Amino acid sequence: MSAVNIQSILAELGVSPENNGTSTGQNHFGSGDYISSYSPVDGQLIGRVSSSTKEDYEKVMAASQAAFKTWRLTPAPQRGEIVRQFGERLREKKDALGRLVSLEMGKSLQEGWGEVQEMIDICDFAVGLSRQLYGLTMHSERPMHRMYEQWHPMGVVGIISAFNFPVAVWCWNTALAWVCGDVCVWKPSEKAPICGIACQNIFASVLKDNDLPEGICGLINGDYQVGEWMSNDKRMPLISATGSTRMGKLVGEAVAKRLGNSLLELGGNNAIIITENADLDATLVGAVFGAVGTAGQRCTSTRRLIIHSSMYEEVKEKMVKAYGQLKIGNPLDTNNHVGPLIDTQAVEMYQSAIEKAKTEGGNFIVEGGVLSGDGYESGCYVKPCIAEVKNEYEIVCNETFAPILYLIKYDDLEEAIEMQNAVPQGLSSAIMTTNMREAELFLSAAGSDCGIANVNIGTSGAEIGGAFGGEKETGGGRESGSDAWKAYMRRQTTTINYSKELPLAQGIKFDL
């Protein structure tokens, strides 16, 4: 991608290629060291963002706390109107922001546009939700009393996001938090900071048009230390963190020590069970996209295919043939299927996982490797690979954020489900079958232990209407649809006595 195109994208999004960080007037302060963002597509510098010092952090927090006092009393439907306007602004900027996502993160352009569409969709969802923040009414045991539940905003919500979805996951949180009456402070991944600046600019323009406080949406940039400030800050009643299980454990422990709330979306080690009754045409599409989409850097990426022994050789043959047709290259070229990994550190992890799998006895039927030469100058392009393994291999039980797919053979469906559930993570799962009994067993209490369980679609990809998240080392959090909004609010039970007496509960007598 040419430098001219990069500059035009940044200009459309209101981003300076070198943000000096002194207050932008958009609740973003940065006076620390620069964070340089290099594109994994071609290795060139996209821009530099100044990190936030502790003093900068305090300025953002002060602005956020002040804004909350106004925002929490704004009627929820009016808050929804602001989110609606944000969604409209995203529609206008979809092409440019999607291209920036692809450029900075390395996912395909179709996926970059799709990520922005997720932002638009969650804004639409949140607008409707702003008129549906329902509580319950309960019958009191005492005469002439009314009991009900109501929900109030929590305050300043801290959001820590990962590089692989540099804009969508932030919006999953903020769109809901905003209509719930919260204000947000966001720490984007230091591997995709320019996307954070772009999103901040877009929403800041909506706030300005509506004469609302800038502190409703705050941005801080930096490394793990900034995340530690947030995790230990009692002024943030909720921390929503997306990333590795290792990171999530640190955040969860710190937040728990101060009795705060955490919403954790962590690692996945997702499997597709392919039964003897599977439609192999549909299976192939789901398995290949799940394994190589975003170069295997989704938390929902397919890591394992657990295949019935009667279908094993046929599935293996089809997968090898499909991998031979994959085109690897610049993700902004829509003819390519697979783009780069995020950086050379990720490449090293990919190589290490391959060596570990071979050491444990894995047989690679599609070999991996790092690509070089014209078009691969960044050093971040690798070959998607496939290995025959056993489910108990240590490397198979770990999540590797790279396009490495493991094939495992099974004979009995209950055995396959045990294999699927035997890993520490519990995010996404799928079964490919046309047999109703097999599907229902997989979805039963004796089936998948994951937060997401699919039938005849792959593990990767989710609609915003359903709650997103998983169990075990995935963290237990839920974002996006369904009743995930409750995580961003505090519940209050209220009892109103409209009688002329004060009867006590449980028939207790207390006479004066």
Secondary structure, 3 states (H helix, E strand, C coil): CCHHHHHHHHHHCCCCCEECCCCCCCCECCCCCEEEEECCCCCCEEEEEECCCHHHHHHHHHHHHHHHHHHCCCCHHHHHHHHHHHHHHHHHHHHHHHHHHHHHHCCCHHHHHHHHHHHHHHHHHHHHHCCCCCCCEEECCCCCEEEEEEEEECCEEEEECCCCCCCHHHHHHHHHHHHCCCEEEEECCCCCHHHHHHHHHHHHHHHHHCCCCHHHEEECCCCHHHHHHHHCCCCCCEEEEECCHHHHHHHHHHHHHCCCEEEEECCCCEEEEECCCCCHHHHHHHHHHHHHHHHHCCCCCEEEEEEECCCHHHHHHHHHHHHCCCCECCCCCCCCCECCCCCHHHHHHHHHHHHHHHHHCCEEEECCCECCCCCCCCCCCECCEEEECCCCCHHHHCCCCCCEEEEEEECCHHHHHHHHHCCCEECEEEEECCCHHHHHHHHCCCCCCCCEEEECCCCCCCCCCCEECCEECCCCCCEECCCHHHHHEEEEEEEEECCCCCCCHHHCCCCC
